[in-house]
Amino acid sequence: MIRAVHHVALSTPNLERMRSFYCDLLGFEEISRVSWKAGEPKIDAVMALAGTGATTVMLQLGSLCVELFEFESPSPAPQRTDDRPVNNYGITHLCFDVDDVDAVYRRMVEAGVRFHCPPQDFGAAKATYGRDPDGNVFELQELVAA
């Protein structure tokens, strides 16, 4: 029986830049860091890849963990330079529940974070989508008491 979602994982070409974004701007804390060189058959089997080598950082905020991977091998495909539309198949975004979406939005905009638009009021919630340094979409959501 599944008990909970433990973590979401993101692959990045720049581990320290992504770590800084999630820790410095969103408040995550690094709880572990692991590296391995190519030649770990158990890891290769789990990932269905040959010759993996990477460094991973596990970040935690409350009960949510985000795991960041920077692969040395095999070489990842070139990173898309455009913004992947959220209607494409696959994971579309991570949502972070916040106390004051307008304040968090302003702080992140001042830090240079790109957003699709300012927070929008949907009645029961105020929300907006932004992009992390690799273009992954995240949502800031404030649930509004009825």
Backbone as CSV, one residue per row, in Angstrom:
resi,resn,N_x,N_y,N_z,CA_x,CA_y,CA_z,C_x,C_y,C_z
1,MET,0.840,-1.182,0.000,0.000,0.000,0.000,0.884,1.244,0.000
2,ILE,0.601,2.171,-0.863,1.351,3.425,-0.901,0.956,4.273,0.292
3,ARG,1.966,4.794,0.992,1.715,5.632,2.173,1.729,7.115,1.848
4,ALA,2.612,7.539,0.954,2.742,8.965,0.658,3.697,9.154,-0.510
5,VAL,3.723,10.355,-1.069,4.754,10.720,-2.037,5.956,11.178,-1.219
6,HIS,7.107,10.572,-1.464,8.318,10.935,-0.720,9.093,12.043,-1.412
7,HIS,9.360,11.863,-2.716,10.128,12.891,-3.416,9.807,12.920,-4.900
8,VAL,10.196,14.025,-5.494,10.165,14.231,-6.932,11.609,14.446,-7.331
9,ALA,12.008,13.915,-8.484,13.402,14.046,-8.916,13.489,14.855,-10.200
10,LEU,14.516,15.697,-10.275,14.775,16.525,-11.442,16.226,16.332,-11.862
11,SER,16.446,16.149,-13.146,17.794,16.078,-13.690,18.179,17.468,-14.176
12,THR,19.421,17.850,-13.916,19.864,19.204,-14.240,21.295,19.192,-14.762
13,PRO,21.635,20.136,-15.635,23.023,20.252,-16.054,23.873,21.046,-15.063
14,ASN,23.228,21.664,-14.050,23.969,22.499,-13.102,23.387,22.300,-11.702
15,LEU,23.931,21.324,-10.991,23.411,20.932,-9.683,23.435,22.072,-8.674
16,GLU,24.519,22.809,-8.615,24.629,23.862,-7.602,23.665,25.016,-7.865
17,ARG,23.447,25.351,-9.128,22.489,26.407,-9.463,21.077,26.002,-9.031
18,MET,20.698,24.746,-9.313,19.362,24.267,-8.929,19.245,24.140,-7.416
19,ARG,20.300,23.676,-6.751,20.281,23.570,-5.298,20.053,24.948,-4.687
20,SER,20.751,25.926,-5.195,20.604,27.291,-4.699,19.176,27.797,-4.890
21,PHE,18.589,27.547,-6.050,17.221,27.979,-6.313,16.250,27.378,-5.285
22,TYR,16.287,26.058,-5.124,15.332,25.393,-4.239,15.605,25.681,-2.758
23,CYS,16.857,25.837,-2.381,17.168,26.124,-0.976,17.037,27.612,-0.656
24,ASP,17.685,28.460,-1.433,17.731,29.888,-1.111,16.406,30.605,-1.359
25,LEU,15.687,30.218,-2.404,14.443,30.920,-2.733,13.188,30.237,-2.195
26,LEU,13.215,28.913,-2.095,12.011,28.201,-1.665,12.112,27.631,-0.255
27,GLY,13.298,27.653,0.341,13.430,27.241,1.729,13.722,25.774,1.976
28,PHE,14.068,25.002,0.934,14.442,23.609,1.144,15.787,23.536,1.860
29,GLU,16.049,22.402,2.485,17.316,22.148,3.173,17.953,20.901,2.572
30,GLU,19.253,20.959,2.296,19.955,19.778,1.796,20.094,18.780,2.929
31,ILE,19.629,17.541,2.693,19.718,16.513,3.740,20.681,15.384,3.379
32,SER,21.041,15.263,2.098,22.053,14.263,1.736,22.613,14.576,0.357
33,ARG,23.806,14.031,0.112,24.487,14.187,-1.172,25.221,12.882,-1.431
34,VAL,25.034,12.321,-2.623,25.638,11.042,-2.988,26.173,11.150,-4.407
35,SER,27.374,10.611,-4.630,27.950,10.543,-5.975,28.359,9.107,-6.252
36,TRP,28.328,8.729,-7.533,28.847,7.434,-7.939,29.429,7.550,-9.340
37,LYS,30.422,6.721,-9.590,31.061,6.654,-10.904,30.412,5.541,-11.704
38,ALA,30.581,5.611,-13.021,30.043,4.576,-13.904,30.524,3.202,-13.455
39,GLY,29.638,2.230,-13.537,29.994,0.863,-13.165,29.241,0.350,-11.958
40,GLU,28.115,0.938,-11.637,27.270,0.479,-10.531,26.075,-0.262,-11.129
41,PRO,26.168,-1.595,-11.263,25.123,-2.337,-11.980,23.724,-2.225,-11.350
42,LYS,23.625,-2.117,-10.046,22.299,-2.003,-9.422,21.640,-0.677,-9.790
43,ILE,22.411,0.414,-9.777,21.858,1.722,-10.144,21.493,1.730,-11.624
44,ASP,22.381,1.181,-12.466,22.086,1.094,-13.895,20.793,0.326,-14.137
45,ALA,20.584,-0.765,-13.400,19.375,-1.576,-13.577,18.121,-0.794,-13.199
46,VAL,18.161,-0.090,-12.078,17.000,0.686,-11.641,16.669,1.766,-12.668
47,MET,17.693,2.423,-13.221,17.475,3.531,-14.149,17.293,3.087,-15.595
48,ALA,17.513,1.805,-15.859,17.445,1.269,-17.225,18.386,2.035,-18.154
49,LEU,19.578,2.333,-17.632,20.637,2.994,-18.388,21.934,2.237,-18.165
50,ALA,22.875,2.360,-19.088,24.176,1.718,-18.938,25.227,2.770,-18.600
51,GLY,26.083,2.443,-17.642,27.225,3.296,-17.328,26.873,4.607,-16.670
52,THR,25.876,4.598,-15.786,25.503,5.858,-15.140,26.568,6.297,-14.148
53,GLY,26.767,7.575,-14.092,27.605,8.224,-13.100,26.975,9.563,-12.802
54,ALA,26.779,9.899,-11.534,26.055,11.122,-11.212,26.321,11.566,-9.784
55,THR,25.886,12.765,-9.504,25.802,13.274,-8.134,24.344,13.623,-7.901
56,THR,23.828,13.229,-6.736,22.455,13.573,-6.373,22.468,14.329,-5.051
57,VAL,21.538,15.254,-4.946,21.337,16.001,-3.717,19.867,15.850,-3.342
58,MET,19.599,15.439,-2.103,18.224,15.343,-1.620,17.932,16.580,-0.791
59,LEU,16.869,17.271,-1.160,16.436,18.474,-0.464,15.107,18.183,0.222
60,GLN,14.874,18.816,1.370,13.627,18.574,2.096,13.026,19.882,2.593
61,LEU,11.714,19.960,2.500,10.929,21.047,3.070,9.660,20.409,3.614
62,GLY,9.520,20.387,4.920,8.377,19.694,5.524,8.427,18.224,5.167
63,SER,7.334,17.705,4.642,7.290,16.285,4.296,7.644,16.020,2.836
64,LEU,7.978,17.058,2.066,8.309,16.895,0.655,9.814,16.937,0.443
65,CYS,10.296,16.001,-0.346,11.696,16.005,-0.758,11.770,16.193,-2.269
66,VAL,12.785,16.916,-2.711,13.109,17.057,-4.124,14.532,16.553,-4.282
67,GLU,14.707,15.592,-5.184,16.032,15.030,-5.444,16.542,15.591,-6.761
68,LEU,17.730,16.171,-6.734,18.353,16.742,-7.925,19.467,15.822,-8.393
69,PHE,19.512,15.529,-9.695,20.539,14.692,-10.302,21.342,15.520,-11.288
70,GLU,22.670,15.401,-11.238,23.526,15.898,-12.310,24.333,14.702,-12.811
71,PHE,24.015,14.261,-14.036,24.656,13.075,-14.607,25.967,13.426,-15.284
72,GLU,27.006,12.637,-14.985,28.269,12.710,-15.718,28.208,11.776,-16.920
73,SER,27.529,10.632,-16.729,27.370,9.667,-17.811,26.112,8.848,-17.561
74,PRO,25.476,8.361,-18.614,25.734,8.740,-19.994,25.367,10.203,-20.222
75,SER,25.912,10.759,-21.289,25.653,12.170,-21.578,24.172,12.382,-21.854
76,PRO,23.551,13.335,-21.153,22.136,13.629,-21.408,21.938,14.256,-22.787
77,ALA,20.734,14.152,-23.304,20.396,14.834,-24.557,20.508,16.333,-24.324
78,PRO,20.753,17.098,-25.374,20.823,18.556,-25.193,19.547,19.077,-24.537
79,GLN,19.723,20.041,-23.649,18.597,20.628,-22.942,17.817,21.536,-23.877
80,ARG,16.497,21.455,-23.790,15.663,22.366,-24.582,15.902,23.786,-24.096
81,THR,15.990,24.690,-25.027,16.195,26.078,-24.641,14.880,26.855,-24.594
82,ASP,13.816,26.262,-25.146,12.525,26.937,-25.073,11.739,26.409,-23.867
83,ASP,10.658,27.046,-23.549,9.828,26.614,-22.428,8.879,25.516,-22.890
84,ARG,9.014,24.341,-22.270,8.136,23.220,-22.606,6.726,23.567,-22.157
85,PRO,5.757,23.529,-23.080,4.383,23.846,-22.694,3.839,22.853,-21.664
86,VAL,3.024,23.344,-20.754,2.495,22.494,-19.687,1.433,21.521,-20.168
87,ASN,0.980,21.638,-21.424,0.008,20.674,-21.922,0.661,19.456,-22.563
88,ASN,2.006,19.420,-22.657,2.692,18.233,-23.167,2.594,17.106,-22.152
89,TYR,2.678,15.881,-22.635,2.612,14.722,-21.757,3.790,14.708,-20.794
90,GLY,3.575,14.151,-19.623,4.615,14.063,-18.609,4.269,14.952,-17.427
91,ILE,5.181,15.068,-16.511,4.949,15.903,-15.337,4.868,17.356,-15.796
92,THR,3.805,18.040,-15.394,3.624,19.415,-15.853,4.161,20.440,-14.873
93,HIS,4.073,20.174,-13.554,4.570,21.149,-12.583,4.596,20.570,-11.177
94,LEU,5.346,21.252,-10.299,5.342,20.994,-8.860,4.582,22.144,-8.228
95,CYS,3.738,21.872,-7.251,2.969,22.932,-6.609,3.422,23.106,-5.168
96,PHE,3.724,24.350,-4.804,4.115,24.682,-3.437,3.021,25.528,-2.815
97,ASP,2.481,25.063,-1.694,1.464,25.795,-0.960,2.161,26.831,-0.097
98,VAL,1.728,28.088,-0.188,2.366,29.182,0.548,1.334,29.955,1.351
99,ASP,1.808,30.691,2.357,0.916,31.501,3.193,0.472,32.782,2.508
100,ASP,1.376,33.411,1.757,1.083,34.699,1.128,1.687,34.679,-0.276
101,VAL,0.892,34.262,-1.250,1.396,34.079,-2.603,1.918,35.384,-3.206
102,ASP,1.276,36.500,-2.885,1.741,37.774,-3.440,3.127,38.140,-2.924
103,ALA,3.372,37.931,-1.628,4.678,38.244,-1.041,5.763,37.319,-1.586
104,VAL,5.474,36.024,-1.698,6.460,35.074,-2.220,6.749,35.391,-3.680
105,TYR,5.703,35.680,-4.443,5.871,36.050,-5.855,6.784,37.278,-5.988
106,ARG,6.507,38.339,-5.215,7.324,39.563,-5.297,8.791,39.275,-4.958
107,ARG,9.016,38.497,-3.886,10.391,38.173,-3.468,11.120,37.418,-4.573
108,MET,10.426,36.470,-5.219,11.064,35.666,-6.254,11.291,36.474,-7.534
109,VAL,10.359,37.346,-7.879,10.551,38.216,-9.046,11.766,39.109,-8.822
110,GLU,11.903,39.660,-7.623,13.064,40.499,-7.301,14.368,39.726,-7.416
111,ALA,14.303,38.402,-7.207,15.491,37.553,-7.336,15.726,37.108,-8.780
112,GLY,14.855,37.544,-9.706,15.053,37.234,-11.117,14.319,36.014,-11.628
113,VAL,13.410,35.452,-10.844,12.660,34.266,-11.271,11.601,34.678,-12.294
114,ARG,11.456,33.851,-13.340,10.461,34.105,-14.380,9.121,33.477,-13.996
115,PHE,8.053,34.229,-14.174,6.693,33.741,-13.946,5.882,33.940,-15.214
116,HIS,4.855,33.123,-15.386,3.959,33.278,-16.531,3.113,34.535,-16.373
117,CYS,2.718,34.844,-15.126,1.889,36.012,-14.839,1.897,36.231,-13.330
118,PRO,1.407,37.377,-12.858,1.256,37.566,-11.407,0.210,36.586,-10.868
119,PRO,0.158,36.391,-9.550,-0.856,35.498,-8.966,-2.269,35.914,-9.391
120,GLN,-3.053,34.913,-9.746,-4.430,35.115,-10.175,-5.368,34.639,-9.075
121,ASP,-6.472,35.339,-8.882,-7.453,35.000,-7.846,-8.542,34.116,-8.450
122,PHE,-8.628,32.868,-7.980,-9.626,31.916,-8.459,-10.735,31.697,-7.438
123,GLY,-10.837,32.566,-6.444,-11.864,32.432,-5.410,-11.355,31.608,-4.246
124,ALA,-11.286,30.302,-4.412,-10.817,29.410,-3.343,-9.297,29.380,-3.241
125,ALA,-8.617,29.876,-4.275,-7.150,29.869,-4.278,-6.625,31.012,-5.133
126,LYS,-5.421,31.462,-4.799,-4.663,32.385,-5.636,-3.425,31.617,-6.076
127,ALA,-3.090,31.707,-7.372,-1.988,30.883,-7.865,-1.328,31.498,-9.089
128,THR,-0.087,31.065,-9.315,0.652,31.412,-10.521,1.686,30.327,-10.802
129,TYR,2.135,30.260,-12.041,3.195,29.345,-12.452,4.472,30.145,-12.690
130,GLY,5.607,29.555,-12.285,6.919,30.122,-12.558,7.825,29.049,-13.126
131,ARG,9.037,29.431,-13.461,10.031,28.503,-14.028,11.288,28.506,-13.175
132,ASP,11.792,27.303,-12.855,13.065,27.215,-12.145,14.189,27.477,-13.148
133,PRO,15.453,27.473,-12.721,16.537,27.819,-13.654,16.656,26.912,-14.873
134,ASP,16.122,25.683,-14.808,16.158,24.780,-15.959,14.873,24.823,-16.770
135,GLY,13.930,25.677,-16.400,12.683,25.786,-17.151,11.566,24.894,-16.647
136,ASN,11.807,24.118,-15.576,10.738,23.301,-15.006,9.689,24.224,-14.394
137,VAL,8.426,23.865,-14.550,7.341,24.700,-14.051,7.034,24.351,-12.601
138,PHE,6.879,25.395,-11.792,6.400,25.217,-10.430,5.218,26.163,-10.230
139,GLU,4.344,25.795,-9.320,3.189,26.612,-9.003,3.317,27.116,-7.578
140,LEU,2.982,28.370,-7.368,2.810,28.925,-6.026,1.313,29.033,-5.818
141,GLN,0.822,28.452,-4.733,-0.615,28.417,-4.449,-0.889,28.865,-3.023
142,GLU,-1.853,29.744,-2.870,-2.332,30.119,-1.551,-3.810,29.759,-1.492
143,LEU,-4.157,28.816,-0.604,-5.562,28.463,-0.434,-6.222,29.550,0.407
144,VAL,-7.334,30.063,-0.089,-8.032,31.164,0.558,-9.228,30.604,1.310
145,ALA,-9.344,30.935,2.597,-10.466,30.444,3.394,-11.761,31.005,2.836
146,ALA,-12.765,30.159,2.773,-14.074,30.568,2.232,-14.845,31.377,3.243
